[in-house]
Amino acid sequence: MIRLAALMSLIAAPAFADAAAVTNCTVLEGGFSTHRIDCDVKNTSSTAIARLNHSIEIFENGRTVPWATIGNDRRPETISVAGGIEPGETLNVTLGYFDIYDDMPMDQLYGEVTVYAPWDVNGDPITAD
């Protein structure tokens, strides 16, 4: 297991900035050449989170191009959270998967998680209270 530094930044409207917090990301071996990224997601709003639009980039210090990109601002990764994340609750969720390469320095990687919008059960974006 490898721990990544999760940096949360919001590219969408500032109203989303305090609706969800992403922390404690870990990379777990998924089998073959795939690894899984799990993070704690805390709902800091007053509405339950049903879905999360986000992207993840996996970097190495000194390299300009990321080793892996999951989603982007034009086509974010979307996950549905079974049972949702209630207000004030923190849940560990799988945010995505990425392929590994023989020359990837796994102990030197860090990740940036960007949350574009958490969504409620009706499909409406959740804004900070």
N, C-alpha and C positions, 0 to 999 in steps of 0.2 A: 504494500500500500504506500502511495506517495501523497503527501499533502501539498496542495497548491495554494498559493496566495490568491484569494478571491477578491477581486476589486470590482465593486459595483458602481457603475456609472449609468446615468440615464441620458439617452440621446433624444427620447421623445419629450413630451411636455413635462415641465418641472413638477407638475401636480403628481406624477407617478413616483417622484424621488423618494418619498417616505412611505409608500404603500407596501413594499416588500424589501426585506434585507437578506442578502445572500452571504453566508459565512461558512467556514470549516469545510472547504471542498477537499475531497480526496479522490485519487485515481486508483481504481481497482482493476486487476487483470480480468479481462472478460473472456479470454480464450482465443486461440489462434493468434491473430495479430491485432486484436481489438481491445481497447481499454475503456472502462466506464467512468464517468465523472458523477460523483454524488456530492451534493451540497445541502447544508441546512438552509431552509427558506423560512424566514419569520414573517408572518403577516402582521404588519404594523398599522393596518387600517381597521375600520369597524365593519368591514364586509368580508365574508368568506371568499377565499381565492379558489376558483375551480380550474383555471388554466393560466399558464405563464408563457409569454412571448419573450424570448431571450436569444442571446448569441454568446459563444465562448470562443476565445482565441487562446491557443497554447503557444507561449513564447519561450525563448532562451535568451538570457542576457547577452548582448553583443550582436544578435541577429535581427535584421530588419523584418524579414519575412517570417510569419508564424509557422510553426510545425504543423498546426492543425487549426481549422476554422469550422465551427459548427454554427450554422445560421449566419445572418448578417442583418443590417438595418433594413434592407429591401425585402428580404425573405427570412424572417427570424425563425428559429426553432420554436415549435409550440408543443408544450406538454400538457396533458390533462392530469390533474391530481386526484386520484381515487379518494373519495371521502372529503376532498377539499382541505384547505388550511384555514381554520377558524381564526377570528380576530385574536391576536395575542399568542397564537400557537406557533411553535417551530416544528417543522417536519423535515426529515432527511429525505430528499428526492433525487432520482437520477435525472440529470439535466442533459446528458448526451453521451455519445460514444465517439471515439476517434481511433484511427489506425496508427500503429506504431511502426517504426522503421529501425533497422539494425543500428544505424548511426545516431539515433535520438539519445541525447544525454538525459535520461529520465530523472536523475537526481538534480538536474539544473533547470528544470522547466518550471514555469509559473503560468497561471491562467488569469484571464480577465473575463469576468462575467458581466454582460450588459443586459439589464432587464428593460425591455421596451414597454411592456404593459402587463400587469396582472388583470385577469378577467373574472367576473363573477359568474354564477351559474346561468344567468340569462344571456351571457355573451357581451356584457357591457364592461368597458374598462373601469378599473377601480382607481380612484384618485386618493391622494393622501387626505386625511381628515384635517 
